[in-house]
Amino acid sequence: MSVRNAILGLLAQKPRHGYELRIAFSAVIGGVGWDVKPAQIYTTLDRLEESGLVQTKSDIGEGREPDRRIYAITRDGRGALHEWFNDSIPTEHQRDEFYVKLMIALISEEANPDKIIQTQRARLYQELHDATAQRDMFNAKTELAHILLFDKAIMHLEADLRWLDMIEMRIETIKEQPFMEVEIRRRGRPKKGDKGSTYPPPETLSKNI
C-alpha cells in the first residue's frame, strides 16, 4: 500500500516514467532499507492505470526516449492520495515472529528459550550498531529527514532490547503458567447416545410424529 501511494504522490509532483519513479522513491527514503524492484514499480503502475488513478501520456516533444511511457496522476488518483494523507497508518507490533518462535520453543521443548533470547539480543545489538553507523554518515544540514528515519529505527531497536530484558526476567514465570488448549470438536454427525445428539429424537418429539 505504501509503494502505491508513494507513486501517486510522486506523480502528483510531476509526470514521470517508471525508471524516474524508482529513482525518486529511493531518494525519498535515503536509498537504504527499502529496495523496490523495477518489476514492482511497473506492476503497481499497471494496477493504478487499470483503476483509473493514473494515465499514460506521450513523451513526444518532451526530450525523452520515445519508447518510454510517461505516467500522470488523474483526478481520482489525487483523491485517493488525499484519502491516504488524511488517514492514520496502522502498526503491526503484535505480529512478531520472534515472539511466536519463543512461545513455540516453550510449548514444544525442542529448543532452549534462554539461548533463543541471547541469539536475538546479539542480532539486535548488531542492527543497532549498523543503524547508528549509517545514521552518522548523513549530513544534518542537508539530510536531516534521513537522519530522523534512522533515529526511529534506533529507538525501536532499543525498545526491543529492553523488551528482551523484561522477557528474560519473567521467563521462569511464563514456564510455570499453563498454555491454553483449544477444545477440538468432532466433525460429522454425532453417534447415537452422544451428549447433545438429537438422534434418536426425544420421546416428546417421537409421539408427535
RAQUIZI-V191415 format. One record per helix or strand of 3 or more residues. SS is the DSSP state (h for helix, s for strand). FROM is the first residue (numbers start at 1). TO is the last residue. If there is no record, write none. Layout:
ss;from;to
SS;FROM;TO
SS;FROM;TO
This chain:
ss;from;to
h;2;13
h;18;28
h;38;50
s;54;57
s;70;73
h;75;86
h;97;108
h;113;135
h;144;176
h;203;208
